[in-house]
Amino acid sequence: MTDDPLDFILEDHAQQNDWCDSLEAIADSLPVNIDYDLVEGCLAFLEGPLEAHLKDEDNGLLPLLKKRVLPEDNLDLLFKEIEQEHQMIEGATIEIKEQLEALLKNIKEVDTNAFGYLLRSFFEAHRRHIAWENLVMIPLAKRRLTQDDLDELKQIMLKHREHPI
């Protein structure tokens, strides 16, 4: 694991892409070939790493970056877009979690067509979100954040996790 919190965020993004692959595999397996271990793994990811990552960005990276951008960067819309996407992710993950839990209990309770559509919509949007953050937000943060900012971000991230990064 890296000491640079921005590199750690990039590692988180790679894990999220893997998680999206798992969601895609679940969607492809509906309704009859479901890998229940994969379902349980996706649930665990929702309740741990993804939740911590969103907190890292919302409570750490974005506020620090907002302090360092220049007026001529004109990034107000960028920050609003990220915040809106994070809210949509949080809302969608609640529904996904409920459906994954229902799937584990009894597949008959789940409208597998609707759930497959929800999963596909989510992981396609989430992959775009991650790619955009990797191409725009992280490079900007690498240029603008000071070492003190990075140290503060690391401390914020440590608070969101049980193990050190």
C-alpha positions as CSV (number, residue, x, y, z in Angstrom):
1,M,0.0,0.0,0.0
2,T,1.2,3.5,-0.8
3,D,1.9,6.4,1.5
4,D,0.6,8.9,-1.1
5,P,-3.2,9.3,-0.5
6,L,-3.8,10.2,-4.2
7,D,-2.2,7.0,-5.3
8,F,-4.3,5.2,-2.7
9,I,-7.4,6.8,-4.3
10,L,-6.3,5.5,-7.7
11,E,-5.9,2.0,-6.1
12,D,-9.4,2.4,-4.8
13,H,-10.6,3.2,-8.2
14,A,-9.0,0.1,-9.6
15,Q,-10.8,-2.0,-6.9
16,Q,-14.0,-0.3,-7.9
17,N,-13.5,-1.2,-11.5
18,D,-13.0,-4.8,-10.3
19,W,-16.2,-4.5,-8.3
20,C,-18.1,-3.2,-11.4
21,D,-16.8,-6.3,-13.2
22,S,-18.4,-8.4,-10.4
23,L,-21.7,-6.5,-10.7
24,E,-21.6,-7.2,-14.4
25,A,-21.0,-10.9,-13.8
26,I,-24.0,-11.0,-11.5
27,A,-26.1,-9.2,-14.0
28,D,-25.0,-11.7,-16.7
29,S,-25.8,-14.6,-14.4
30,L,-29.4,-13.6,-13.6
31,P,-31.7,-15.4,-13.0
32,V,-30.4,-18.9,-12.9
33,N,-26.6,-19.1,-12.7
34,I,-26.0,-16.8,-9.7
35,D,-22.6,-17.0,-7.9
36,Y,-23.7,-16.3,-4.3
37,D,-20.1,-15.9,-3.1
38,L,-19.8,-13.1,-5.7
39,V,-23.0,-11.6,-4.4
40,E,-21.7,-11.7,-0.8
41,G,-18.4,-10.1,-1.9
42,C,-20.2,-7.3,-3.6
43,L,-22.3,-6.6,-0.5
44,A,-19.1,-6.5,1.6
45,F,-17.6,-4.0,-0.8
46,L,-20.6,-1.8,-0.6
47,E,-20.5,-1.7,3.1
48,G,-16.7,-1.2,3.5
49,P,-14.3,0.0,0.8
50,L,-16.8,1.9,-1.3
51,E,-18.4,3.8,1.6
52,A,-14.9,4.7,2.9
53,H,-13.8,5.9,-0.5
54,L,-16.8,8.2,-0.9
55,K,-16.1,9.7,2.5
56,D,-12.4,10.1,1.5
57,E,-13.3,12.2,-1.4
58,D,-16.3,14.1,0.0
59,N,-14.7,14.9,3.4
60,G,-11.1,15.1,2.4
61,L,-10.0,15.4,-1.2
62,L,-12.8,17.7,-2.5
63,P,-12.6,20.3,0.3
64,L,-8.8,20.4,0.1
65,L,-8.9,20.7,-3.6
66,K,-11.5,23.5,-3.5
67,K,-9.1,25.5,-1.3
68,R,-6.2,25.2,-3.8
69,V,-7.8,25.7,-7.2
70,L,-7.3,29.0,-8.8
71,P,-10.2,31.3,-9.8
72,E,-9.3,31.1,-13.4
73,D,-9.6,27.2,-13.2
74,N,-13.4,27.9,-13.2
75,L,-14.1,24.5,-11.6
76,D,-17.3,25.2,-9.7
77,L,-19.3,23.0,-12.2
78,L,-16.7,20.3,-11.8
79,F,-17.2,20.1,-8.1
80,K,-21.0,20.2,-8.3
81,E,-20.9,17.4,-10.8
82,I,-18.7,15.2,-8.6
83,E,-20.9,15.9,-5.6
84,Q,-24.1,15.1,-7.5
85,E,-22.6,11.9,-8.9
86,H,-21.5,10.8,-5.4
87,Q,-25.1,11.4,-4.2
88,M,-26.4,9.3,-7.1
89,I,-23.9,6.6,-6.2
90,E,-25.0,6.6,-2.6
91,G,-28.6,6.4,-3.6
92,A,-28.1,3.6,-6.1
93,T,-26.0,1.5,-3.8
94,I,-28.8,1.5,-1.2
95,E,-31.1,-0.1,-3.8
96,I,-28.4,-2.5,-5.1
97,K,-27.6,-3.6,-1.5
98,E,-31.3,-4.3,-0.8
99,Q,-31.6,-6.3,-4.0
100,L,-28.4,-8.3,-3.4
101,E,-29.6,-9.1,0.1
102,A,-32.9,-10.2,-1.3
103,L,-31.1,-12.3,-3.9
104,L,-29.3,-14.1,-1.1
105,K,-32.5,-14.8,0.8
106,N,-34.8,-15.8,-2.0
107,I,-34.4,-15.2,-5.7
108,K,-38.2,-15.2,-6.2
109,E,-38.4,-11.8,-4.3
110,V,-36.2,-10.2,-6.9
111,D,-37.4,-8.9,-10.3
112,T,-34.3,-10.1,-12.0
113,N,-35.0,-8.2,-15.2
114,A,-35.3,-4.9,-13.4
115,F,-32.3,-5.7,-11.1
116,G,-30.1,-6.6,-14.1
117,Y,-31.0,-3.3,-15.7
118,L,-30.2,-1.4,-12.5
119,L,-26.9,-3.1,-12.2
120,R,-25.9,-2.4,-15.8
121,S,-27.0,1.2,-15.5
122,F,-25.0,1.6,-12.3
123,F,-21.7,-0.1,-13.3
124,E,-21.6,1.7,-16.7
125,A,-22.1,5.1,-15.0
126,H,-19.7,4.2,-12.2
127,R,-16.9,3.2,-14.6
128,R,-17.3,6.5,-16.5
129,H,-17.2,8.4,-13.1
130,I,-14.0,6.6,-12.1
131,A,-12.4,7.2,-15.4
132,W,-13.3,10.9,-15.3
133,E,-11.9,11.3,-11.8
134,N,-8.7,9.5,-12.8
135,L,-8.3,11.8,-15.9
136,V,-9.3,15.1,-14.4
137,M,-9.6,15.3,-10.7
138,I,-6.5,13.3,-9.6
139,P,-4.1,15.0,-12.0
140,L,-5.4,18.4,-10.8
141,A,-5.0,17.3,-7.2
142,K,-1.4,16.2,-7.9
143,R,-0.6,19.6,-9.3
144,R,-2.4,21.7,-6.7
145,L,-2.3,20.0,-3.3
146,T,0.5,20.9,-1.0
147,Q,2.4,18.3,1.1
148,D,0.5,19.6,4.2
149,D,-2.8,19.0,2.2
150,L,-1.7,15.4,1.4
151,D,-0.8,14.8,5.0
152,E,-4.2,16.1,6.1
153,L,-5.9,13.9,3.5
154,K,-4.0,10.9,4.6
155,Q,-5.2,11.5,8.2
156,I,-8.8,11.9,7.1
157,M,-8.5,8.7,5.1
158,L,-7.1,6.8,8.1
159,K,-10.1,7.8,10.1
160,H,-12.3,6.0,7.5
161,R,-10.4,2.7,7.8
162,E,-9.4,0.2,10.4
163,H,-5.9,-0.3,9.0
164,P,-3.3,2.3,8.0
165,I,-2.7,3.2,4.4
